[in-house]
Amino acid sequence: MGHFDQKLLPTAADVESAVARLKGVAVRTPLINAPVLDERLGARVFLKAEILQRTGSFKFRGAYNRISQIPADRRAAGVVAYSSGNHAQGVAAAAKLLGMPATIVMPDDAPKAKLARTRALGAEVVTYDRVGGADRAAIAEAIVKERGATLVPPYDDPMIIAGQGTIGVEIAEDLDKLGLKPDIVVVGASGGGLAAGVSLGIKSRAASARLFTAEPKDFDDTLRSFVRGERVANEKITGSICDALMSNTPGEWTFPINKELIGQGIAASDEEVGAAVRYAFNELKLVVEPGGAIGLASLLAGKLDGIVDIRGKTVVAILSGGNVDVEMYAKLIAG
Amino acid sequence: MGHFDQKLLPTAADVESAVARLKGVAVRTPLINAPVLDERLGARVFLKAEILQRTGSFKFRGAYNRISQIPADRRAAGVVAYSSGNHAQGVAAAAKLLGMPATIVMPDDAPKAKLARTRALGAEVVTYDRVGGADRAAIAEAIVKERGATLVPPYDDPMIIAGQGTIGVEIAEDLDKLGLKPDIVVVGASGGGLAAGVSLGIKSRAASARLFTAEPKDFDDTLRSFVRGERVANEKITGSICDALMSNTPGEWTFPINKELIGQGIAASDEEVGAAVRYAFNELKLVVEPGGAIGLASLLAGKLDGIVDIRGKTVVAILSGGNVDVEMYAKLIAG
């Protein structure tokens, strides 16, 4: 996608097109209800298990929706992406399914498992010095120019957003089968692609649903941008266990959607995220990476208290990813 | 239930009654398909995620089916059970839902998490010295007599078997929605209650399905009993990481069913089970305890090679439980 253009913002119709494109390709992940969590929160709680998606995170959806629309004459030149990890794997897997080469620009301090898995999916990995301030976008652009490849951005793209939106449609459909509507949906935000997509998907099916972004404390740029009414940046660029949620500002394409359809955010500390990862291990038997647990963490830590009464409501959180290093996971579940 | 009586063996009709009894009470657990596992095994593989059942294992189903049929005048005296862990939690949770007191006789070397969780479900826990050879059945019987309580055996009971059988019905129903029939089903066996129930449930819906029990190496009493045509015991009583699969012999009630409907078994080593637990962490993002991974372990280790060609087939394994101590889990996933 080129530069931001208000007129090209994705709509619910783009999400429906993505649903058709991903049918039989993406895993239709289960919407999990656990009685033990319902009891704890006093609500009917559903967890969209995107940890069970191809490559262990939701990122495959947007990547496949984007890459499958690359014209035939540009496919041989392949795709390029930059990512802290999950988008990398999503792009690599989608390109592989579509028979296209993929080059991924990744921070050299990304979790080892994410680097290894991206390579295992057949992608070429180019690392850069994130903390030192190297410009990953510039590195990716250079490769794009050199090879004539197509850049697949992590979130700031209408087709990426529409692909993530299929999650919202599936949530609404699965709840509908149970005779339910989502009252409250908590969705993690980094660049905001998941949040924008899910809000489009959910709102078109259940207009009364109230959505909230969830972010790591100190990396709550979306929350603060909602308050300010414009995009603001985080001061920190490192220092959260949520390695998947460290974008510096809300996206150009994602923020207008999230501002309109969500507009409110909550944030949780590393300790609260760790407690949620541990809770998912002990009580839910699900492996969730820190960034993927931000919504659950916010609910368990009562971050909606005083904002909205969730008791008796149908509440949804998205377990957005499960790619976590063994060492960090062992530490987190030990508490 | 009283002494064994061939005429009282549970049937597919008893499983159907259990389906009605458990509706809206047990979690209808998802049947998970992971493309990465399909590729690895060259088959269409489905995992019945009983790790997502109430209390983290399938045991709740049989326990609830049994306890909910206790006559009104005997409910106040409560229930008693003996168990290495998962049955304990299943009984405690079922009794709690039905408003009945529960006393559980557990080995003093059971995983700490299982002891703690059983108490957390409101049950009274009485421990015994398993390795020293204390007779847990006798201890439970003494409590039954003293209090007039009802004994809920772990597997050797028609209603327990019928309750576990609801898993088989759900597998067949969920595959049917996808236009599939189960070709091969691998089900873990200890006392054989899960295997007997699942075989009743599956065979009534998909008569051509071929079932196999899976057991830990050196604790493969069911496999050896199939070969001998009669119930034989294990020589060892300790020494497997599969703490949930250490019954000494096949059950009196379960074996006739398993002999007729299954008749073939496979076994996997502790190393192979550990590899499956690790695979489930890395690739499936599911927390599975060693005993709960025995079917997956057998498939990953190729234990069906030379017995049946699974390529292109619809293959089902049951992830029967996910209650594992943090320390053991951290060790297993580190490899």
Contacts between the chains, C-beta under 8 A, distances in Angstrom:
chain1	res1	chain2	res2	distance
A	27	B	33	7.1
A	27	B	34	7.4
A	27	B	35	6.9
A	30	B	30	3.9
A	30	B	32	7.2
A	32	B	30	7.2
A	32	B	52	6.3
A	33	B	27	7.1
A	34	B	27	7.4
A	34	B	52	7.0
A	35	B	27	6.9
A	35	B	54	5.7
A	36	B	54	7.5
A	51	B	285	4.0
A	52	B	32	6.3
A	52	B	34	7.0
A	52	B	284	7.4
A	52	B	285	6.3
A	54	B	35	5.7
A	54	B	36	7.6
A	56	B	283	7.9
A	56	B	285	5.7
A	113	B	282	7.5
A	281	B	287	5.7
A	281	B	326	7.7
A	281	B	329	7.7
A	282	B	113	7.5
A	283	B	56	7.8
A	284	B	52	7.4
A	285	B	51	4.0
A	285	B	52	6.3
A	285	B	56	5.7
A	285	B	286	6.6
A	285	B	287	4.1
A	285	B	288	7.5
A	285	B	322	3.4
A	286	B	285	6.6
A	286	B	286	6.8
A	286	B	287	6.6
A	287	B	281	5.7
A	287	B	285	4.1
A	287	B	286	6.7
A	287	B	287	6.1
A	288	B	285	7.5
A	322	B	285	3.4
A	326	B	281	7.7
A	326	B	333	5.2
A	326	B	334	5.6
A	326	B	335	8.0
A	327	B	334	8.0
A	329	B	281	7.7
A	329	B	330	8.0
A	329	B	333	7.0
A	330	B	329	8.0
A	330	B	330	3.8
A	330	B	333	7.0
A	330	B	334	6.8
A	333	B	326	5.2
A	333	B	329	7.0
A	333	B	330	7.1
A	334	B	326	5.6
A	334	B	327	8.0
A	334	B	330	6.8
A	335	B	326	8.0
